[in-house]
Amino acid sequence: MALATPNTPRRPRRARAVRTAPPLGSLTQAGHRETALCGSCGSERVTQLQMSLTDGTPVRFVSCHVCEERTWQSSAGPLSVDAVLDRTRKQ
């Protein structure tokens, strides 16, 4: 393979696929908040994250800023803290 000389034009690079990130939401900007409610106290002041546990289980984690309730919801239903910990242990 010959090295390019300073006067040799380079081949154009391939365009990268554009990845769109899911909206993260915001507690401070009402227009960016998702309409999630705390299952315990009903507050709208929650943080929610979509994540996959170590065993591959997709879950939605919701943390309330008012009552500090934390929940993990999978497609099969709510998961207890013990179930989440069991699924996140490395085998």
MMTF fields as JSON, N, C-alpha, C and O atoms, coordinates in Angstrom:
{
  "mmtfVersion": "1.0.0",
  "mmtfProducer": "UNKNOWN",
  "numBonds": 363,
  "numAtoms": 364,
  "numGroups": 91,
  "numChains": 1,
  "numModels": 1,
  "chainsPerModel": [1],
  "groupsPerChain": [91],
  "chainIdList": ["A"],
  "bondAtomList": [4, 2, 8, 6, 12, 10, 16, 14, 20, 18, 24, 22, 28, 26, 32, 30, 36, 34, 40, 38, 44, 42, 48, 46, 52, 50, 56, 54, 60, 58, 64, 62, 68, 66, 72, 70, 76, 74, 80, 78, 84, 82, 88, 86, 92, 90, 96, 94, 100, 98, 104, 102, 108, 106, 112, 110, 116, 114, 120, 118, 124, 122, 128, 126, 132, 130, 136, 134, 140, 138, 144, 142, 148, 146, 152, 150, 156, 154, 160, 158, 164, 162, 168, 166, 172, 170, 176, 174, 180, 178, 184, 182, 188, 186, 192, 190, 196, 194, 200, 198, 204, 202, 208, 206, 212, 210, 216, 214, 220, 218, 224, 222, 228, 226, 232, 230, 236, 234, 240, 238, 244, 242, 248, 246, 252, 250, 256, 254, 260, 258, 264, 262, 268, 266, 272, 270, 276, 274, 280, 278, 284, 282, 288, 286, 292, 290, 296, 294, 300, 298, 304, 302, 308, 306, 312, 310, 316, 314, 320, 318, 324, 322, 328, 326, 332, 330, 336, 334, 340, 338, 344, 342, 348, 346, 352, 350, 356, 354, 360, 358],
  "bondOrderList": [1, 1, 1, 1, 1, 1, 1, 1, 1, 1, 1, 1, 1, 1, 1, 1, 1, 1, 1, 1, 1, 1, 1, 1, 1, 1, 1, 1, 1, 1, 1, 1, 1, 1, 1, 1, 1, 1, 1, 1, 1, 1, 1, 1, 1, 1, 1, 1, 1, 1, 1, 1, 1, 1, 1, 1, 1, 1, 1, 1, 1, 1, 1, 1, 1, 1, 1, 1, 1, 1, 1, 1, 1, 1, 1, 1, 1, 1, 1, 1, 1, 1, 1, 1, 1, 1, 1, 1, 1, 1],
  "groupList": [{"groupName": "MET", "atomNameList": ["N", "CA", "C", "O"], "elementList": ["N", "C", "C", "O"], "formalChargeList": [0, 0, 0, 0], "bondAtomList": [1, 0, 2, 1, 3, 2], "bondOrderList": [1, 1, 2], "singleLetterCode": "M", "chemCompType": "L-PEPTIDE LINKING"}, {"groupName": "ALA", "atomNameList": ["N", "CA", "C", "O"], "elementList": ["N", "C", "C", "O"], "formalChargeList": [0, 0, 0, 0], "bondAtomList": [1, 0, 2, 1, 3, 2], "bondOrderList": [1, 1, 2], "singleLetterCode": "A", "chemCompType": "L-PEPTIDE LINKING"}, {"groupName": "LEU", "atomNameList": ["N", "CA", "C", "O"], "elementList": ["N", "C", "C", "O"], "formalChargeList": [0, 0, 0, 0], "bondAtomList": [1, 0, 2, 1, 3, 2], "bondOrderList": [1, 1, 2], "singleLetterCode": "L", "chemCompType": "L-PEPTIDE LINKING"}, {"groupName": "THR", "atomNameList": ["N", "CA", "C", "O"], "elementList": ["N", "C", "C", "O"], "formalChargeList": [0, 0, 0, 0], "bondAtomList": [1, 0, 2, 1, 3, 2], "bondOrderList": [1, 1, 2], "singleLetterCode": "T", "chemCompType": "L-PEPTIDE LINKING"}, {"groupName": "PRO", "atomNameList": ["N", "CA", "C", "O"], "elementList": ["N", "C", "C", "O"], "formalChargeList": [0, 0, 0, 0], "bondAtomList": [1, 0, 2, 1, 3, 2], "bondOrderList": [1, 1, 2], "singleLetterCode": "P", "chemCompType": "L-PEPTIDE LINKING"}, {"groupName": "ASN", "atomNameList": ["N", "CA", "C", "O"], "elementList": ["N", "C", "C", "O"], "formalChargeList": [0, 0, 0, 0], "bondAtomList": [1, 0, 2, 1, 3, 2], "bondOrderList": [1, 1, 2], "singleLetterCode": "N", "chemCompType": "L-PEPTIDE LINKING"}, {"groupName": "ARG", "atomNameList": ["N", "CA", "C", "O"], "elementList": ["N", "C", "C", "O"], "formalChargeList": [0, 0, 0, 0], "bondAtomList": [1, 0, 2, 1, 3, 2], "bondOrderList": [1, 1, 2], "singleLetterCode": "R", "chemCompType": "L-PEPTIDE LINKING"}, {"groupName": "VAL", "atomNameList": ["N", "CA", "C", "O"], "elementList": ["N", "C", "C", "O"], "formalChargeList": [0, 0, 0, 0], "bondAtomList": [1, 0, 2, 1, 3, 2], "bondOrderList": [1, 1, 2], "singleLetterCode": "V", "chemCompType": "L-PEPTIDE LINKING"}, {"groupName": "GLY", "atomNameList": ["N", "CA", "C", "O"], "elementList": ["N", "C", "C", "O"], "formalChargeList": [0, 0, 0, 0], "bondAtomList": [1, 0, 2, 1, 3, 2], "bondOrderList": [1, 1, 2], "singleLetterCode": "G", "chemCompType": "PEPTIDE LINKING"}, {"groupName": "SER", "atomNameList": ["N", "CA", "C", "O"], "elementList": ["N", "C", "C", "O"], "formalChargeList": [0, 0, 0, 0], "bondAtomList": [1, 0, 2, 1, 3, 2], "bondOrderList": [1, 1, 2], "singleLetterCode": "S", "chemCompType": "L-PEPTIDE LINKING"}, {"groupName": "GLN", "atomNameList": ["N", "CA", "C", "O"], "elementList": ["N", "C", "C", "O"], "formalChargeList": [0, 0, 0, 0], "bondAtomList": [1, 0, 2, 1, 3, 2], "bondOrderList": [1, 1, 2], "singleLetterCode": "Q", "chemCompType": "L-PEPTIDE LINKING"}, {"groupName": "HIS", "atomNameList": ["N", "CA", "C", "O"], "elementList": ["N", "C", "C", "O"], "formalChargeList": [0, 0, 0, 0], "bondAtomList": [1, 0, 2, 1, 3, 2], "bondOrderList": [1, 1, 2], "singleLetterCode": "H", "chemCompType": "L-PEPTIDE LINKING"}, {"groupName": "GLU", "atomNameList": ["N", "CA", "C", "O"], "elementList": ["N", "C", "C", "O"], "formalChargeList": [0, 0, 0, 0], "bondAtomList": [1, 0, 2, 1, 3, 2], "bondOrderList": [1, 1, 2], "singleLetterCode": "E", "chemCompType": "L-PEPTIDE LINKING"}, {"groupName": "CYS", "atomNameList": ["N", "CA", "C", "O"], "elementList": ["N", "C", "C", "O"], "formalChargeList": [0, 0, 0, 0], "bondAtomList": [1, 0, 2, 1, 3, 2], "bondOrderList": [1, 1, 2], "singleLetterCode": "C", "chemCompType": "L-PEPTIDE LINKING"}, {"groupName": "ASP", "atomNameList": ["N", "CA", "C", "O"], "elementList": ["N", "C", "C", "O"], "formalChargeList": [0, 0, 0, 0], "bondAtomList": [1, 0, 2, 1, 3, 2], "bondOrderList": [1, 1, 2], "singleLetterCode": "D", "chemCompType": "L-PEPTIDE LINKING"}, {"groupName": "PHE", "atomNameList": ["N", "CA", "C", "O"], "elementList": ["N", "C", "C", "O"], "formalChargeList": [0, 0, 0, 0], "bondAtomList": [1, 0, 2, 1, 3, 2], "bondOrderList": [1, 1, 2], "singleLetterCode": "F", "chemCompType": "L-PEPTIDE LINKING"}, {"groupName": "TRP", "atomNameList": ["N", "CA", "C", "O"], "elementList": ["N", "C", "C", "O"], "formalChargeList": [0, 0, 0, 0], "bondAtomList": [1, 0, 2, 1, 3, 2], "bondOrderList": [1, 1, 2], "singleLetterCode": "W", "chemCompType": "L-PEPTIDE LINKING"}, {"groupName": "LYS", "atomNameList": ["N", "CA", "C", "O"], "elementList": ["N", "C", "C", "O"], "formalChargeList": [0, 0, 0, 0], "bondAtomList": [1, 0, 2, 1, 3, 2], "bondOrderList": [1, 1, 2], "singleLetterCode": "K", "chemCompType": "L-PEPTIDE LINKING"}],
  "groupTypeList": [0, 1, 2, 1, 3, 4, 5, 3, 4, 6, 6, 4, 6, 6, 1, 6, 1, 7, 6, 3, 1, 4, 4, 2, 8, 9, 2, 3, 10, 1, 8, 11, 6, 12, 3, 1, 2, 13, 8, 9, 13, 8, 9, 12, 6, 7, 3, 10, 2, 10, 0, 9, 2, 3, 14, 8, 3, 4, 7, 6, 15, 7, 9, 13, 11, 7, 13, 12, 12, 6, 3, 16, 10, 9, 9, 1, 8, 4, 2, 9, 7, 14, 1, 7, 2, 14, 6, 3, 6, 17, 10],
  "groupIdList": [1, 2, 3, 4, 5, 6, 7, 8, 9, 10, 11, 12, 13, 14, 15, 16, 17, 18, 19, 20, 21, 22, 23, 24, 25, 26, 27, 28, 29, 30, 31, 32, 33, 34, 35, 36, 37, 38, 39, 40, 41, 42, 43, 44, 45, 46, 47, 48, 49, 50, 51, 52, 53, 54, 55, 56, 57, 58, 59, 60, 61, 62, 63, 64, 65, 66, 67, 68, 69, 70, 71, 72, 73, 74, 75, 76, 77, 78, 79, 80, 81, 82, 83, 84, 85, 86, 87, 88, 89, 90, 91],
  "secStructList": [7, 7, 7, 7, 7, 6, 6, 1, 7, 7, 7, 7, 7, 7, 7, 7, 7, 7, 7, 7, 7, 7, 7, 7, 7, 7, 1, 1, 7, 4, 4, 4, 7, 7, 7, 7, 7, 7, 6, 6, 6, 7, 7, 1, 7, 3, 3, 3, 3, 3, 3, 3, 7, 6, 6, 1, 7, 3, 3, 3, 3, 3, 3, 3, 6, 6, 6, 7, 7, 3, 3, 3, 3, 3, 6, 6, 3, 3, 3, 7, 2, 2, 2, 2, 2, 2, 2, 2, 1, 7, 7],
  "xCoordList": [0.848, 0.0, 0.897, 1.783, 0.676, 1.491, 0.982, -0.223, 1.901, 1.534, 1.086, 1.61, 0.127, -0.37, 0.663, 1.253, 0.868, 1.759, 0.937, -0.286, 1.563, 0.81, -0.113, -1.103, 0.169, -0.651, -1.736, -2.551, -1.766, -2.763, -4.038, -4.006, -5.171, -6.42, -6.857, -6.653, -7.452, -7.963, -9.34, -10.087, -9.654, -11.009, -11.949, -11.563, -13.175, -14.127, -14.506, -14.587, -14.734, -15.142, -16.617, -17.406, -16.964, -18.38, -19.111, -18.56, -20.333, -21.149, -21.53, -21.852, -21.495, -21.906, -23.416, -24.069, -23.947, -25.385, -25.696, -24.97, -26.753, -27.147, -27.949, -28.93, -27.524, -28.245, -29.039, -28.511, -30.297, -31.105, -31.273, -31.715, -30.921, -31.029, -32.455, -33.109, -32.936, -34.273, -34.241, -33.198, -35.361, -35.373, -35.1, -35.62, -34.291, -33.937, -34.936, -35.01, -35.695, -36.631, -35.914, -34.688, -36.67, -36.091, -37.031, -38.249, -36.462, -37.264, -37.428, -38.39, -36.496, -36.522, -37.198, -37.611, -37.324, -37.949, -39.228, -39.195, -40.353, -41.653, -41.912, -42.528, -41.468, -41.705, -40.976, -41.315, -39.982, -39.202, -39.536, -38.956, -40.447, -40.829, -41.725, -42.564, -41.532, -42.455, -43.547, -43.323, -44.71, -45.834, -45.846, -46.724, -44.873, -44.813, -45.2, -44.912, -45.85, -46.252, -45.659, -45.444, -45.4, -44.953, -46.11, -47.23, -45.851, -46.887, -47.27, -48.308, -46.443, -46.713, -47.467, -48.513, -46.927, -47.541, -48.238, -48.941, -48.053, -48.7, -47.979, -48.491, -46.8, -46.05, -45.562, -45.272, -45.478, -44.908, -43.404, -42.746, -42.857, -41.42, -40.654, -40.191, -40.528, -39.842, -38.751, -38.817, -37.763, -36.748, -36.98, -37.15, -36.988, -37.163, -36.109, -35.737, -35.636, -34.592, -34.978, -35.512, -34.713, -34.837, -33.456, -32.465, -33.376, -32.071, -32.233, -33.342, -31.104, -31.079, -30.262, -29.152, -30.821, -30.099, -29.006, -28.981, -28.119, -26.982, -27.416, -26.722, -28.551, -29.016, -29.749, -30.246, -29.818, -30.451, -31.904, -32.512, -32.484, -33.876, -34.036, -33.416, -34.853, -35.096, -36.084, -37.121, -35.751, -36.61, -36.708, -35.865, -37.764, -37.92, -37.778, -38.577, -36.764, -36.519, -37.149, -36.934, -37.925, -38.564, -38.2, -38.382, -37.683, -37.309, -38.062, -38.006, -38.771, -39.571, -38.736, -38.06, -38.791, -38.053, -38.812, -38.251, -40.067, -40.875, -40.826, -40.412, -41.248, -41.313, -40.14, -40.034, -39.255, -38.064, -38.365, -37.506, -39.57, -39.931, -39.129, -38.952, -38.646, -37.925, -38.57, -38.801, -38.859, -39.484, -38.775, -38.189, -38.839, -38.32, -39.459, -40.041, -39.792, -40.908, -40.353, -39.646, -40.669, -40.282, -41.535, -42.64, -41.367, -42.537, -43.435, -44.622, -42.876, -43.653, -44.312, -45.071, -44.029, -44.607, -43.526, -42.35, -43.918, -42.951, -41.974, -42.325, -40.736, -39.705, -39.373, -39.285, -39.191, -38.775, -37.285, -36.574, -36.825, -35.399, -34.582, -33.538, -35.05, -34.334, -34.246, -33.201, -35.334, -35.322, -34.343, -33.636, -34.295, -33.355, -31.918, -31.076, -31.642, -30.292, -29.899, -28.755, -30.824, -30.54, -30.201, -29.289, -30.939, -30.722, -29.47, -28.998, -28.929, -27.745, -26.452, -25.372, -26.537, -25.317, -24.666, -25.338, -23.355, -22.63, -22.517, -22.233, -22.742, -22.694, -21.298, -21.067],
  "yCoordList": [-1.168, 0.0, 1.236, 1.359, 2.133, 3.339, 4.405, 4.537, 5.157, 6.256, 7.459, 7.713, 8.181, 9.368, 10.488, 10.709, 11.172, 12.332, 13.56, 13.52, 14.653, 15.852, 16.372, 17.035, 16.099, 16.62, 15.641, 15.978, 14.435, 13.437, 13.683, 13.707, 13.867, 14.096, 12.822, 11.71, 13.006, 11.888, 11.494, 12.305, 10.218, 9.77, 10.306, 10.391, 10.669, 11.16, 10.034, 8.869, 10.4, 9.427, 9.095, 9.894, 7.883, 7.496, 8.26, 8.523, 8.602, 9.296, 8.316, 7.161, 8.77, 7.938, 7.974, 8.972, 6.871, 6.81, 7.725, 7.733, 8.475, 9.395, 8.632, 7.961, 8.741, 8.098, 9.161, 10.213, 8.876, 9.813, 9.271, 8.138, 10.076, 9.675, 9.91, 10.863, 9.04, 9.272, 10.515, 10.829, 11.23, 12.415, 12.032, 11.032, 12.828, 12.538, 13.103, 12.635, 14.09, 14.708, 15.73, 15.84, 16.466, 17.496, 17.798, 17.836, 18.014, 18.467, 19.974, 20.496, 20.683, 22.139, 22.776, 23.933, 22.054, 22.606, 21.83, 20.704, 22.458, 21.775, 21.204, 20.145, 21.865, 21.398, 20.111, 19.451, 19.738, 18.533, 17.401, 16.319, 17.621, 16.576, 15.556, 15.888, 14.319, 13.273, 13.197, 13.556, 12.739, 12.712, 11.415, 10.573, 11.258, 10.083, 10.527, 11.649, 9.636, 9.915, 8.873, 7.726, 9.278, 8.345, 7.414, 7.873, 6.131, 5.159, 5.187, 4.644, 5.817, 5.852, 7.115, 7.035, 8.297, 9.551, 10.338, 11.307, 9.933, 10.616, 11.853, 12.544, 12.153, 13.338, 13.221, 12.128, 14.367, 14.426, 14.657, 14.627, 14.884, 15.144, 13.829, 13.435, 13.165, 11.88, 11.914, 12.673, 11.079, 10.825, 9.407, 8.497, 9.214, 7.86, 7.568, 8.43, 6.333, 5.886, 4.541, 3.684, 4.353, 3.045, 2.418, 3.054, 1.185, 0.525, -0.978, -1.513, -1.64, -3.096, -3.578, -3.102, -4.529, -5.104, -6.033, -6.344, -6.468, -7.295, -8.552, -8.997, -9.126, -10.34, -10.041, -10.958, -8.764, -8.371, -7.952, -7.573, -8.006, -7.613, -6.108, -5.338, -5.658, -4.224, -3.766, -4.395, -2.672, -2.137, -0.626, 0.032, -0.094, 1.355, 1.637, 1.164, 2.403, 2.777, 4.142, 5.069, 4.28, 5.548, 5.883, 5.066, 7.095, 7.568, 8.862, 9.802, 8.912, 10.082, 11.039, 10.621, 12.312, 13.335, 13.816, 14.539, 13.433, 13.869, 12.824, 13.127, 11.599, 10.563, 9.583, 8.702, 9.727, 8.9, 7.432, 6.57, 7.147, 5.804, 5.486, 6.348, 4.256, 3.805, 2.515, 1.59, 2.465, 1.273, 0.863, 1.693, -0.423, -0.992, -1.736, -2.633, -1.386, -1.983, -2.726, -2.139, -4.01, -4.781, -5.072, -4.712, -5.716, -6.057, -7.067, -7.167, -7.817, -8.803, -8.198, -8.878, -6.92, -6.269, -5.683, -5.684, -5.182, -4.555, -5.576, -6.735, -5.122, -5.958, -5.421, -4.209, -6.32, -5.909, -5.579, -5.943, -4.895, -4.571, -5.865, -5.942, -6.877, -8.161, -8.8, -9.337, -8.744, -9.305, -8.553, -9.167, -7.222, -6.414, -6.79, -6.979, -6.896, -7.257, -8.646, -8.851, -9.603, -10.95, -10.91, -11.604, -10.095, -10.023, -9.234, -9.339, -8.448, -7.65, -8.28, -7.747, -9.394, -10.086, -10.767, -11.391, -10.642, -11.325, -12.796, -13.143, -13.64, -15.083, -15.61, -16.81],
  "zCoordList": [0.0, 0.0, 0.0, 0.846, -0.927, -1.045, -0.089, 0.126, 0.477, 1.36, 0.534, -0.551, 1.053, 0.353, 0.455, 1.513, -0.63, -0.611, -0.281, -0.407, 0.139, 0.517, -0.584, -0.274, -1.84, -2.938, -3.375, -4.235, -2.802, -3.178, -2.383, -1.152, -3.08, -2.333, -1.602, -2.089, -0.443, 0.342, -0.152, -0.699, 0.059, -0.252, 0.819, 1.985, 0.451, 1.462, 2.42, 2.031, 3.67, 4.672, 4.505, 4.001, 4.949, 4.937, 6.031, 7.1, 5.75, 6.747, 7.848, 7.568, 9.096, 10.218, 10.37, 10.064, 10.847, 11.106, 12.292, 13.286, 12.181, 13.236, 14.28, 13.957, 15.529, 16.624, 17.361, 17.72, 17.578, 18.346, 19.755, 19.947, 20.723, 22.126, 22.616, 22.195, 23.507, 24.062, 24.943, 25.517, 25.065, 25.916, 27.369, 27.863, 28.042, 29.416, 30.41, 31.546, 30.004, 30.935, 31.802, 31.761, 32.574, 33.417, 34.567, 34.393, 35.741, 36.877, 36.866, 37.428, 36.23, 36.271, 35.069, 35.145, 33.96, 32.762, 32.473, 31.977, 32.795, 32.695, 31.303, 31.184, 30.269, 28.911, 28.577, 27.595, 29.372, 29.112, 30.073, 29.969, 30.997, 31.945, 31.275, 30.437, 31.658, 31.227, 32.28, 33.436, 31.895, 32.824, 33.619, 33.432, 34.503, 35.379, 36.78, 37.197, 37.486, 38.856, 39.784, 39.392, 41.007, 42.033, 42.374, 42.598, 42.413, 42.747, 44.214, 44.592, 45.054, 46.488, 46.904, 47.549, 46.527, 46.984, 45.878, 46.163, 44.611, 43.5, 43.001, 42.12, 43.541, 43.129, 41.688, 41.203, 41.013, 39.668, 39.714, 38.675, 40.884, 41.028, 41.115, 42.186, 39.988, 39.932, 38.865, 37.899, 39.071, 38.058, 37.586, 38.397, 36.275, 35.759, 34.711, 33.914, 34.731, 33.82, 33.235, 33.939, 31.957, 31.324, 31.415, 31.055, 31.889, 32.012, 31.843, 31.873, 31.666, 31.618, 32.8, 33.039, 33.539, 34.664, 34.136, 32.946, 34.999, 34.591, 33.843, 32.929, 34.22, 33.541, 32.23, 31.576, 31.845, 30.583, 30.705, 29.704, 31.901, 32.093, 31.901, 32.635, 30.932, 30.792, 31.871, 32.082, 32.544, 33.601, 33.489, 32.879, 34.099, 34.248, 35.742, 36.55, 36.097, 37.477, 37.722, 36.94, 38.796, 39.144, 40.586, 41.489, 40.792, 42.122, 42.406, 41.613, 43.541, 43.906, 44.755, 45.695, 44.419, 45.163, 46.389, 47.212, 46.527, 47.66, 48.779, 49.898, 48.472, 49.521, 49.466, 50.319, 48.468, 48.295, 47.973, 48.157, 47.497, 47.037, 45.781, 44.92, 45.674, 44.487, 43.999, 44.777, 42.694, 42.124, 40.841, 40.145, 40.543, 39.308, 38.653, 39.265, 37.421, 36.697, 35.487, 34.668, 35.372, 34.19, 33.377, 33.783, 32.239, 31.417, 32.13, 31.82, 33.087, 33.846, 35.08, 35.77, 35.367, 36.537, 37.433, 37.071, 38.598, 39.497, 40.071, 40.294, 40.306, 40.906, 42.293, 42.492, 43.244, 44.587, 44.565, 43.628, 45.595, 45.699, 45.708, 45.06, 46.435, 46.48, 45.095, 44.727, 44.328, 42.971, 42.079, 41.28, 42.207, 41.421, 41.794, 40.916, 43.085, 43.533, 43.04, 42.632, 43.07, 42.559, 41.071, 40.62, 40.306, 38.861, 38.481, 37.349, 39.406, 39.087, 39.58, 39.321, 40.279, 40.72, 39.534, 38.713, 39.453, 38.383, 38.755, 39.901, 37.78, 38.005, 37.822, 37.972]
}
